[in-house]
Amino acid sequence: MEHNYNDFSENPLAPLFYQYIEILKSRCFLKEAEDLEKIAQQHYLPENRQIITKIAIEMQKAAVSNEVNKFEQLLKRL
């Protein structure tokens, strides 16, 4: 059976994963960002899928918590 792996950029988790890489780069964690880019290139490996999923979940939690904080700040101003 032949495996045809799609490009990782088509994965629904890719935007969150790449956003995390950009955050790392902006804070000068270049080696870590490079390692994660290598993981994205081999996203089909089970251990890499697990890392990608964990990062995406943490990014979602951060986004939600940030939105909740903004919402609470807005309520305080009203």
Helices and strands as residue ranges (DSSP letters): G 8-10, H 14-26, H 30-41, H 46-77
